[in-house]
Each structure stands twice: as C-alpha cells, then as structure tokens.
C-alpha cells in the first residue's frame, strides 16, 4: 500500500472515530430537547449545558463525516 493510500485510510478511520465519539453528546442533546419540550423549565442551567453539548456533538459529527467523505 502506498503512503498516500495509507494516509487516506487513516483519515477515514479518524473520521469514523470522531463520529463515534459524537454519539453520546448527540443522545444527551436529544434527551435534553425532549425534556425541555415536555417541561419548559425556567432558567435551568443543566438543560442549557446539555443543549450546548448536543450542538457540539452535531458539529463534531459533521467534522467526522467530512473526514470520512
């Protein structure tokens, strides 16, 4: 295998790993969205933090997909 092919394979593996690491934050963001929609808490910092975690996971997932493609 040539070095360029090996580099492409390694970049795709890194992209898959980044996508895999984004899954817990994405699930937390979805759960926060469901809780927020059902209860509508006023000024709850934990829900705001979980929303931020979910948005960060979406960005991380997008970066991973870009690396894979």
C-alpha positions in Angstrom: 0.0 0.0 0.0 1.4 3.4 -1.0 1.8 6.1 1.6 -1.0 8.3 0.1 -3.4 5.4 0.2 -2.4 4.7 3.8 -2.9 8.3 4.7 -6.4 8.3 3.2 -7.4 5.1 5.1 -6.1 6.6 8.4 -8.0 9.8 7.8 -11.2 7.8 7.2 -10.6 5.8 10.4 -10.1 9.1 12.3 -13.4 10.4 10.8 -15.2 7.3 12.0 -13.8 7.6 15.4 -14.9 11.3 15.6 -18.4 10.2 14.6 -18.4 7.5 17.2 -17.3 10.0 19.9 -20.1 12.3 18.9 -22.9 9.8 19.7 -23.1 10.3 23.5 -23.4 14.1 23.2 -26.0 13.7 20.4 -28.1 11.4 22.6 -27.8 13.8 25.5 -28.9 16.7 23.3 -31.9 14.8 22.1 -32.9 13.8 25.6 -32.5 17.5 26.7 -34.7 18.6 23.8 -37.4 16.1 24.8 -37.2 17.2 28.5 -37.2 20.9 27.5 -40.2 20.4 25.2 -42.2 18.5 27.9 -41.4 20.6 31.0 -40.3 24.1 29.7 -38.0 24.8 32.7 -37.3 28.4 33.6 -33.6 29.2 33.9 -32.3 25.6 34.2 -28.5 25.7 33.6 -28.2 21.9 33.3 -30.6 21.8 30.4 -28.7 24.7 28.7 -25.4 22.9 29.2 -26.9 19.7 27.7 -28.2 21.7 24.7 -24.7 23.0 24.2 -23.4 19.5 24.4 -25.8 18.4 21.8 -24.9 21.2 19.4 -21.3 20.5 19.9 -21.9 16.8 19.1 -23.7 17.8 15.9 -20.6 19.9 14.9 -18.3 17.0 15.8 -20.4 14.6 13.8 -20.3 16.9 10.8 -16.5 17.1 11.0 -16.3 13.3 11.2 -18.5 13.0 8.1 -16.3 15.4 6.3 -13.2 13.4 7.2 -14.8 10.2 6.0 -16.1 11.6 2.7 
